[in-house]
Amino acid sequence: MGFRICFLGAKASPAQVLKAIGLSAEQLCSEMPQEEWWVAQIKSSGWTVLWSEEETFGQTKLAEIEAFSENHDICLCEINETTMWSSATFWRRGAEVWRVSHAGDGDDLFHIEATGDLPDTYELRRSALFDEQGGETGVDFVFEIPVELIEELIGFRYDSYLDASEVDQFHCLNAPVKQSLLRRIFG
């Protein structure tokens, strides 16, 4: 099936992230939760990861992310492996600094959109992964560009397992309740 997730990275404590985004912790978890929402601070980088099982979660919280980025560096990584779509965005001082996204479900496996003041390593990664893609059609290497930019920044990759010793503590979260279609239409 594949991942369809979104995670936020912040140079802030888990408590600060939860408060800014409007979520609450349910309980402490002894290991990295599977198929649940969670938050934890990575010891090696100091970045906090808020993991969402809802790929559109970040898009619903853009105002909160922008406001929180006034005082904290923030990144957002959105992944949909079923359509080979990946996106990475970085905010600082209340504004989006850069964004890189790839949609691999069309005719152009080399599709990449990049805007803003991109990381110094962007061109090198892009060139290397475009070369690796070459004429290959069975694997989407370009998908990795946004993923690797976020991994380089915060020390976490969406498809990697974090051992409990690598984080301060895993906190399972109360996922937001989804409104029904009728409720969204009629309020």
FIKERO-623330 format. One line per 5 residues: number of its first residue (from 1); for each residue x, y, z of N, C-alpha, C. Coordinates in steps of 0.05 Angstrom, whole numbers, plus 5000, padded with zeros to 4 digits. Example, Ala and Ser with C-alpha at 12.3 -4.5 7.8 and 13.67 -1.06 7.14 Angstrom:
! residues 2
1> 5264,4886,5156,5246,4910,5156,5264,4934,5156  5257,4955,5142,5273,4979,5143,5258,5001,5157
! end
This chain:
! residues 187
1> 5016,4976,5000,5000,5000,5000,5017,5025,5000  5035,5029,5019,5053,5052,5019,5045,5073,5039  5064,5089,5047,5060,5111,5066,5043,5133,5053  5025,5144,5069,5009,5168,5063,5009,5184,5088  5030,5199,5093,5034,5212,5119,5044,5241,5115
6> 5045,5254,5138,5056,5281,5139,5070,5283,5166  5094,5294,5167,5106,5300,5193,5117,5328,5193  5117,5339,5217,5127,5366,5221,5152,5363,5238  5172,5378,5231,5197,5380,5247,5199,5408,5258  5207,5411,5284,5209,5437,5296,5233,5438,5314
11> 5247,5460,5314,5269,5464,5332,5257,5476,5358  5242,5459,5372,5227,5466,5396,5221,5441,5412  5212,5444,5436,5205,5421,5452,5179,5409,5443  5174,5383,5449,5148,5371,5442,5125,5386,5454  5127,5395,5478,5105,5410,5491,5099,5436,5475
16> 5119,5450,5467,5115,5475,5451,5102,5469,5424  5111,5447,5411,5099,5440,5385,5070,5433,5389  5063,5416,5408,5035,5408,5412,5017,5432,5418  5027,5450,5435,5011,5474,5441,5007,5491,5417  5028,5496,5401,5026,5513,5377,5007,5501,5356
21> 5007,5475,5353,4991,5462,5333,4963,5455,5343  4959,5455,5369,4932,5450,5380,4926,5421,5384  4946,5405,5391,4942,5377,5397,4949,5371,5426  4942,5347,5435,4950,5339,5462,4961,5311,5463  4979,5306,5481,4990,5280,5485,4971,5262,5500
26> 4969,5237,5492,4951,5219,5505,4966,5203,5527  4989,5192,5519,5004,5176,5538,5033,5173,5528  5051,5165,5546,5078,5159,5538,5079,5132,5525  5096,5128,5506,5099,5103,5492,5128,5093,5495  5131,5068,5500,5158,5057,5504,5174,5053,5479
31> 5161,5053,5456,5175,5051,5430,5160,5067,5409  5172,5069,5386,5160,5085,5364,5133,5073,5356  5112,5089,5359,5085,5079,5352,5083,5072,5322  5068,5052,5316,5062,5045,5288,5034,5052,5281  5030,5066,5260,5003,5074,5250,4988,5090,5271
36> 5002,5107,5286,4990,5125,5305,5003,5152,5302  4990,5172,5313,5002,5199,5315,5021,5199,5339  5044,5212,5336,5063,5213,5359,5080,5238,5356  5094,5245,5378,5113,5267,5378,5137,5258,5395  5161,5266,5387,5185,5260,5402,5207,5279,5393
41> 5226,5284,5411,5249,5301,5405,5273,5283,5400  5286,5286,5377,5309,5270,5370,5333,5281,5385  5347,5264,5399,5369,5272,5416,5392,5283,5400  5400,5270,5378,5423,5279,5362,5420,5306,5349  5396,5313,5341,5393,5338,5326,5378,5360,5342
46> 5363,5352,5363,5348,5371,5378,5321,5378,5365  5316,5367,5342,5290,5372,5328,5268,5354,5339  5245,5365,5342,5221,5350,5350,5206,5342,5325  5197,5317,5324,5181,5307,5302,5153,5302,5312  5133,5313,5298,5105,5308,5303,5095,5292,5279
51> 5089,5267,5283,5082,5248,5262,5051,5246,5260  5042,5250,5235,5013,5248,5230,5007,5226,5210  4988,5210,5215,4979,5190,5196,4960,5201,5174  4957,5227,5174,4939,5241,5155,4957,5259,5137  4960,5251,5112,4978,5265,5094,4971,5295,5090
56> 4947,5303,5094,4939,5331,5090,4940,5347,5115  4948,5335,5137,4948,5348,5163,4963,5375,5162  4986,5375,5151,5002,5400,5149,4988,5422,5135  4974,5416,5114,4960,5436,5099,4937,5449,5115  4926,5434,5134,4905,5445,5151,4916,5462,5173
61> 4942,5461,5177,4954,5476,5199,4974,5497,5190  4972,5506,5165,4991,5526,5155,4992,5552,5171  4970,5562,5180,4970,5587,5196,4985,5583,5222  4980,5560,5235,4994,5554,5260,5024,5550,5255  5031,5537,5234,5059,5532,5227,5073,5558,5222
66> 5061,5575,5206,5073,5602,5200,5077,5618,5226  5057,5619,5243,5059,5634,5268,5080,5622,5286  5081,5596,5288,5101,5583,5306,5130,5587,5295  5132,5590,5268,5159,5594,5257,5170,5622,5262  5154,5639,5274,5165,5665,5281,5189,5662,5300
71> 5188,5642,5317,5209,5638,5337,5223,5611,5336  5214,5594,5317,5225,5567,5315,5228,5559,5286  5250,5546,5279,5252,5535,5252,5233,5512,5250  5219,5510,5227,5198,5490,5223,5202,5478,5195  5198,5452,5193,5197,5439,5167,5172,5421,5166
76> 5163,5416,5142,5140,5399,5138,5146,5380,5115  5142,5354,5120,5147,5334,5099,5121,5319,5095  5112,5319,5070,5087,5305,5062,5094,5283,5042  5084,5259,5047,5090,5236,5031,5065,5221,5023  5064,5213,4998,5043,5195,4988,5057,5176,4969
81> 5064,5152,4979,5078,5132,4963,5060,5120,4942  5033,5121,4946,5015,5109,4927,5015,5125,4901  5021,5150,4902,5023,5167,4878,5051,5177,4873  5070,5168,4889,5098,5177,4888,5100,5208,4888  5087,5219,4909,5088,5248,4913,5102,5253,4939
86> 5121,5272,4938,5136,5280,4962,5140,5310,4962  5139,5321,4986,5142,5350,4989,5157,5357,5014  5174,5377,5013,5189,5387,5036,5187,5417,5036  5181,5429,5059,5179,5458,5062,5193,5466,5087  5206,5489,5087,5220,5499,5110,5212,5528,5115
91> 5205,5534,5141,5198,5561,5149,5217,5572,5170  5222,5598,5169,5238,5612,5190,5228,5640,5192  5227,5651,5216,5218,5678,5222,5191,5685,5209  5173,5666,5211,5145,5671,5202,5140,5669,5173  5160,5660,5157,5156,5659,5128,5167,5633,5117
96> 5155,5624,5095,5166,5601,5081,5193,5609,5068  5214,5593,5073,5240,5599,5062,5244,5584,5036  5237,5558,5036,5239,5542,5011,5219,5519,5011  5214,5510,4987,5195,5487,4983,5205,5471,4959  5205,5445,4962,5212,5426,4940,5191,5404,4940
101> 5180,5399,4916,5160,5378,4914,5163,5362,4888  5155,5337,4889,5157,5319,4866,5131,5304,4863  5121,5303,4839,5097,5287,4832,5105,5267,4811  5108,5242,4820,5118,5221,4802,5096,5205,4788  5071,5214,4791,5049,5198,4780,5042,5206,4751
106> 5056,5225,4740,5050,5234,4713,5069,5222,4693  5071,5234,4670,5088,5225,4649,5117,5232,4653  5123,5252,4670,5150,5262,4674,5161,5253,4701  5177,5232,4701,5189,5223,4726,5209,5243,4737  5218,5262,4721,5237,5282,4729,5223,5307,4740
111> 5197,5306,4743,5182,5329,4753,5192,5337,4781  5200,5362,4783,5208,5373,4810,5201,5403,4809  5189,5412,4831,5184,5441,4834,5200,5450,4858  5216,5471,4854,5233,5481,4876,5231,5512,4876  5224,5523,4899,5222,5552,4902,5236,5561,4927
116> 5244,5586,4927,5255,5599,4951,5286,5597,4952  5296,5602,4976,5325,5601,4981,5332,5573,4989  5337,5556,4968,5341,5528,4972,5366,5521,4988  5367,5498,5001,5391,5490,5016,5414,5487,4996  5438,5491,5007,5463,5490,4991,5465,5463,4977
121> 5455,5442,4989,5459,5415,4977,5437,5408,4957  5418,5425,4952,5396,5419,4934,5406,5411,4906  5422,5428,4894,5430,5423,4866,5446,5397,4864  5463,5392,4884,5479,5367,4884,5461,5343,4886  5442,5343,4904,5423,5321,4907,5406,5317,4881
126> 5396,5339,4871,5380,5339,4847,5396,5326,4824  5420,5335,4820,5437,5325,4798,5442,5295,4801  5450,5287,4826,5456,5259,4831,5432,5241,4826  5409,5250,4836,5385,5233,4834,5374,5233,4805  5377,5255,4791,5369,5256,4763,5387,5236,4747
131> 5413,5236,4753,5431,5218,4740,5424,5189,4746  5417,5184,4771,5410,5157,4779,5384,5148,4765  5365,5167,4762,5340,5161,4749,5345,5153,4720  5362,5169,4706,5369,5162,4678,5345,5153,4662  5346,5130,4651,5324,5118,4635,5308,5099,4652
136> 5314,5096,4677,5299,5078,4695,5270,5086,4698  5252,5067,4693,5224,5073,4697,5211,5057,4719  5225,5037,4729,5213,5020,4750,5217,5031,4778  5234,5051,4781,5240,5063,4807,5239,5094,4804  5228,5107,4824,5226,5137,4823,5247,5148,4842
141> 5271,5153,4832,5292,5165,4848,5288,5194,4855  5275,5209,4837,5270,5237,4841,5253,5242,4865  5235,5223,4872,5219,5224,4896,5236,5229,4921  5261,5220,4921,5278,5222,4944,5289,5251,4949  5287,5269,4930,5299,5295,4934,5287,5309,4958
146> 5261,5314,4960,5250,5326,4984,5255,5310,5009  5253,5284,5007,5258,5267,5031,5286,5270,5042  5306,5270,5024,5333,5273,5033,5340,5301,5044  5327,5321,5033,5331,5348,5044,5322,5351,5073  5299,5339,5078,5288,5339,5106,5306,5322,5124
151> 5314,5299,5115,5331,5281,5131,5357,5295,5138  5369,5309,5119,5393,5324,5124,5389,5346,5145  5367,5359,5144,5361,5381,5162,5356,5372,5191  5339,5351,5194,5330,5344,5221,5340,5317,5232  5352,5301,5214,5363,5275,5223,5341,5254,5226
156> 5320,5256,5210,5299,5236,5211,5288,5232,5182  5282,5207,5176,5271,5199,5151,5245,5184,5155  5225,5191,5140,5198,5180,5145,5196,5150,5145  5213,5136,5130,5211,5107,5129,5232,5093,5146  5243,5107,5165,5263,5096,5183,5251,5092,5211
161> 5261,5073,5225,5251,5068,5252,5269,5083,5272  5257,5097,5290,5272,5110,5312,5271,5092,5336  5294,5085,5346,5296,5070,5371,5290,5088,5394  5278,5078,5415,5271,5094,5439,5296,5108,5450  5319,5097,5447,5344,5110,5458,5352,5134,5441
166> 5340,5138,5417,5347,5160,5400,5330,5185,5405  5310,5183,5422,5292,5205,5427,5289,5209,5457  5279,5233,5464,5274,5238,5493,5253,5219,5504  5230,5217,5490,5208,5200,5498,5187,5202,5476  5175,5180,5469,5153,5180,5450,5127,5186,5465
171> 5112,5204,5454,5085,5211,5464,5065,5204,5443  5046,5187,5450,5023,5181,5431,5004,5205,5433  4992,5212,5411,4975,5235,5410,4946,5228,5405  4929,5246,5413,4900,5244,5406,4898,5256,5378  4893,5240,5359,4890,5250,5331,4865,5267,5329
176> 4866,5288,5313,4842,5304,5309,4819,5288,5298  4795,5294,5306,4772,5280,5296,4765,5291,5269  4762,5273,5250,4754,5282,5223,4725,5288,5222  4718,5311,5210,4690,5318,5206,4679,5302,5182  4654,5295,5184,4641,5282,5161,4639,5301,5137
181> 4635,5291,5114,4632,5307,5090,4609,5327,5093  4586,5317,5103,4563,5335,5107,4569,5357,5127  4583,5350,5148,4590,5370,5168,4609,5392,5156  4627,5383,5139,4646,5402,5126,4631,5420,5107  4611,5410,5094,4595,5425,5074,4576,5445,5088
186> 4561,5434,5107,4540,5450,5120,4547,5462,5147  4570,5455,5158,4579,5466,5183,4567,5454,5207
! end
